[in-house]
Structures are given as C-alpha cells and as structure tokens.
C-alpha cells in the first residue's frame, strides 16, 4: 500500500509573511486548537497514536515527521496533516532547536464537553 503524506507549504503570496502568529491564525481558521512547542536539537517525541485529527506545523527549524511509517523533513512554514488513528513521531534534525505548533481538530462535541 502506498501512503501519501499531506504537506502544505507556506506561500508568501497567498499567506503573507511567515510568523508564528500568522501560522497560528491559519490553523485556527481551519478549526484547530493550537499549542506551541519547542524541541531541542536531536530530540524526538515518543511514537504515539491520537484519537483526533491533528496538525504538526514548523515555525522554525528542521523536523522529521513520520506518519504510519512514511517520513518527511519539514522546515519553516510547512504543515503536515495527521489523520485520526495514525501512528506519528516527531524528531528534530540538524544542530538547532525547532519551534512547532501542534494543533488538534476541534469538533462541536469538543466545545460542549
């Protein structure tokens, strides 16, 4: 089976200048609740599976994201969509830390709870 990771790249013509605030507004407009996270150089998150759709977005740094065994290197402004139930892992590559936005899709049921 061939997997296709969905990655959106920041487009200055469409999205304007890249900043953490602009990236956060974009994710919130899509219906996601956003949390900022900084990863130190060489760090990796444990492999996990989420019950909700989520996004990993890079503000600065280089990040390797693996989703169900498929991997891609993301850089500033890149957004990867993680389907509900997918196994994911985030790893910082290179010598610098990475600042990311992690976002979870919010449904009407989440707002009631």
Secondary structure, 3 states (H helix, E strand, C coil): CCCCCCEECCCHHHHCCCCHHHHHHHHHHCCEEEEEEEECCCCECCCEECCCCEEEEEEECEEEEEECCEEEEECCCCEEEECCCCEEEEEEECCCCEEEEEEEECCHHHHHC
